[in-house]
Amino acid sequence: MERKKISVMIPTYFEEENVVPIAEAVINQFQTKLANYDYEIVFIDNCSQDKTREKIEQLCKDNKNIKAIFNVRNFGQFNSPYYGICQTTGDCTIPLCADFQDPVEMIPVLVNYWEQGYKIVCAVKKTSKENKIVRLARSIYYKLIKKMSDVDQIEHFTGFGLYDKSFVDVLRNLDEPVPFIRGIVAELGFKKIEIPYEQQKRRAGKSSNNFSRLYDAAMLSFTSYTKTPIRFITFFGIFSFFLALAGFIACGVLDAFGFMESLRFIYVIEAVMLFSGINLAAVGVIGEYVLSIKNKVTKRPLVIEERRINFEKQEKNHLN
């Protein structure tokens, strides 16, 4: 009987302190708990400027089961991991953070559920060792997006889990220039199961996550999977119009009786500031949707490779 092959895809960006330990930890799982499976580890680096690439190159030299893709520049937190998943060749693929926040010990657990017939195994953060304020903010965000989304979003799912080859094949054929894997998993309807885990603290190095990256993730999920913000603006605009109309009628009546003379200037300023704020907020939200549309119709490649290591020529999977 042919041995099944499991792919572990690890995206990197300034992870020089973590790439060697994470590779060793993954290999140890296959040697001790998954000895009946073949494996490959695919690193995809988003143009790190430290020693990350140097260390990955050495790992590839020492172990032909370790492969690498080096991007010509940083293509962002969504494109690079998605592209990396699509370049794997295993019967299933496990995306894994290089910083050990995704527990390596979960790999055999994910594989066990896969063998039970689940095409997608979603690892969900039920608890976390991250900052409590950050955790609270994330919880509020997930509940909001789940409430407003057109599909049943998975709370505290970051993309960590296991994807069957059949699902990976679907990902390769999707025409998504800025793919949001968390939403895609929830949307496509493959047989899946959610299993809890505790997210660990970052082992070493500094996270590249910042407000801008978190904002990008939030806006991508909102514009891709919800209509609520744009509809809220529409209804709020209608409500504001009738409120303003009633206000102007009331001001006209009061002015006719001489009550508005001393307050007219203040009311004008208040009205201008109020409706300017409403217009700016509305334009901002509409702009996010327009930006999302622009990204979808531009048809740029997900990433551009500088080079790859330990891949066979026929192993490159071209995306739409």
JOGI-V118086 format. One record per residue. N is the residue number from 1. PHI is phi as a letter, one per 30 degrees, with the letter a starting at -180 (NA if undefined). NEAR is the number of other ideal C-beta (glycine too) atoms within 8 Angstrom. D_CENTER is the distance of its C-alpha to the mean C-alpha in Angstrom with 2 decimals. Layout:
# JOGI-V118086
n phi near d_center
N PHI NEAR D_CENTER
N PHI NEAR D_CENTER
This chain:
# JOGI-V118086
n phi near d_center
1 NA 2 37.20
2 d 3 34.41
3 d 7 31.94
4 d 9 28.32
5 c 11 25.79
6 c 17 22.51
7 c 14 19.87
8 c 13 17.75
9 c 15 15.08
10 b 17 14.46
11 d 14 12.58
12 b 15 14.70
13 a 11 15.33
14 h 11 18.54
15 b 12 18.89
16 d 12 22.62
17 d 8 23.52
18 c 14 21.15
19 d 16 21.16
20 d 8 24.67
21 e 10 24.44
22 d 14 21.23
23 d 13 22.93
24 d 8 26.10
25 d 10 24.50
26 d 15 22.86
27 e 11 26.19
28 d 9 28.07
29 d 13 26.24
30 d 12 27.31
31 d 6 30.80
32 c 7 31.49
33 b 7 29.64
34 b 12 28.57
35 d 7 31.61
36 d 4 32.07
37 c 11 28.94
38 d 9 28.37
39 b 14 25.19
40 b 14 23.34
41 c 13 20.92
42 c 14 18.88
43 d 14 17.78
44 b 17 15.91
45 c 15 16.60
46 c 13 15.22
47 i 11 18.77
48 d 12 19.55
49 c 4 22.90
50 c 6 24.11
51 c 6 25.52
52 e 14 22.34
53 d 10 23.38
54 e 8 26.94
55 d 11 26.18
56 d 15 24.00
57 e 10 26.91
58 d 8 29.31
59 d 14 27.32
60 d 13 27.38
61 d 5 31.07
62 d 6 31.89
63 b 8 29.99
64 d 5 29.62
65 d 9 27.04
66 c 14 24.62
67 b 13 23.18
68 b 16 21.41
69 b 14 19.81
70 c 12 20.20
71 d 15 18.58
72 d 7 21.02
73 a 7 18.76
74 d 8 15.35
75 c 11 13.15
76 j 9 10.06
77 d 8 6.92
78 c 12 5.51
79 d 11 9.13
80 d 16 10.71
81 d 14 9.17
82 d 13 9.31
83 d 14 12.77
84 d 15 13.72
85 e 14 13.31
86 d 11 15.45
87 c 14 18.03
88 d 12 18.81
89 b 7 22.19
90 d 13 22.37
91 d 7 23.14
92 a 14 19.80
93 b 14 16.77
94 c 13 15.19
95 d 14 12.10
96 b 13 13.16
97 d 9 12.54
98 d 11 15.64
99 c 12 16.46
100 i 14 17.60
101 d 8 15.39
102 d 12 14.75
103 d 8 18.46
104 d 12 20.01
105 d 7 22.59
106 d 11 20.23
107 e 15 20.46
108 d 10 23.88
109 d 9 22.85
110 d 14 20.01
111 d 13 22.57
112 e 8 25.19
113 d 12 23.29
114 d 13 22.53
115 d 6 26.26
116 d 6 26.98
117 j 6 25.55
118 d 11 21.96
119 d 11 19.82
120 b 14 16.52
121 c 12 16.58
122 c 12 13.78
123 d 13 14.19
124 c 12 13.90
125 d 12 14.54
126 d 7 17.89
127 b 7 19.04
128 a 7 17.87
129 c 7 19.89
130 d 8 17.84
131 e 5 19.64
132 d 6 20.79
133 d 6 20.19
134 d 8 16.52
135 d 10 16.37
136 d 8 18.23
137 d 8 16.08
138 d 9 12.93
139 d 10 15.26
140 d 8 16.50
141 d 9 13.20
142 d 11 12.31
143 d 9 15.92
144 d 8 15.95
145 d 14 13.12
146 d 10 14.75
147 d 6 18.08
148 c 10 17.43
149 d 13 15.27
150 d 5 17.20
151 b 8 15.80
152 d 6 15.84
153 d 14 12.41
154 c 11 12.19
155 d 9 12.58
156 h 10 11.27
157 c 16 9.30
158 c 7 6.60
159 j 9 7.07
160 d 10 10.38
161 l 13 13.25
162 b 12 15.50
163 b 14 15.48
164 d 13 18.96
165 e 9 20.16
166 d 8 20.78
167 d 12 17.14
168 d 14 16.27
169 d 8 19.13
170 d 9 17.66
171 e 13 14.40
172 d 10 16.86
173 c 7 18.63
174 d 9 15.95
175 c 5 16.43
176 b 9 12.95
177 d 10 13.17
178 b 11 9.66
179 d 12 7.91
180 c 13 5.05
181 d 12 5.88
182 d 12 5.96
183 d 13 8.16
184 d 12 9.93
185 e 16 10.98
186 d 12 12.39
187 d 8 13.98
188 d 8 15.85
189 i 3 18.11
190 d 10 18.70
191 d 7 20.67
192 b 10 18.42
193 b 9 19.05
194 c 8 17.33
195 b 11 18.73
196 d 9 18.65
197 a 10 18.40
198 c 10 18.80
199 d 10 16.26
200 d 10 18.44
201 d 6 19.02
202 d 9 18.08
203 d 10 21.03
204 a 6 21.80
205 i 11 20.83
206 c 4 18.88
207 d 6 15.17
208 d 8 13.77
209 d 5 11.60
210 b 6 13.63
211 e 5 14.04
212 d 6 13.11
213 d 10 9.64
214 d 9 9.11
215 d 8 10.89
216 e 10 8.92
217 d 11 5.73
218 d 10 8.62
219 d 10 10.52
220 d 12 8.31
221 d 15 8.16
222 d 12 11.80
223 d 11 13.07
224 d 9 11.70
225 b 13 12.78
226 b 12 15.46
227 c 7 18.90
228 e 7 19.96
229 e 11 19.64
230 d 10 21.58
231 d 8 24.07
232 d 8 24.57
233 d 12 25.55
234 d 8 27.91
235 d 8 29.67
236 d 10 29.78
237 d 10 31.34
238 d 8 33.93
239 d 8 34.69
240 d 10 35.07
241 d 8 37.38
242 d 8 39.72
243 d 8 39.61
244 d 10 40.58
245 d 8 43.23
246 d 8 44.72
247 d 9 44.68
248 d 8 46.53
249 d 8 49.07
250 d 8 49.65
251 d 10 50.06
252 d 8 52.53
253 d 8 54.55
254 d 9 54.62
255 d 11 55.50
256 d 6 58.38
257 c 6 59.86
258 i 6 59.33
259 c 7 56.62
260 c 10 53.93
261 e 7 55.92
262 d 4 54.88
263 c 8 51.20
264 e 9 50.43
265 d 6 48.94
266 d 7 46.56
267 d 10 45.36
268 d 8 44.68
269 d 8 42.53
270 e 8 40.61
271 d 10 40.02
272 d 8 38.82
273 d 8 36.36
274 d 8 35.03
275 d 10 34.46
276 d 8 33.18
277 d 8 30.44
278 d 11 29.62
279 d 8 29.60
280 d 8 27.36
281 d 9 24.75
282 d 11 25.03
283 d 8 24.79
284 d 8 21.67
285 d 11 19.78
286 d 10 21.32
287 d 8 20.32
288 d 12 16.58
289 d 10 17.22
290 d 8 19.45
291 d 9 17.00
292 d 13 14.50
293 d 8 17.57
294 e 8 18.62
295 d 9 15.52
296 d 9 15.98
297 c 6 19.69
298 d 7 19.85
299 i 4 19.36
300 d 4 18.58
301 d 5 17.61
302 e 10 14.08
303 b 10 15.77
304 b 8 19.42
305 d 9 20.79
306 d 7 23.46
307 a 5 24.62
308 b 10 23.96
309 b 10 25.97
310 i 9 27.51
311 c 10 26.27
312 d 4 28.96
313 e 5 29.31
314 d 4 28.70
315 d 8 25.39
316 d 8 23.43
317 c 7 21.43
318 d 3 21.37
319 c 8 18.73
320 e 5 19.87
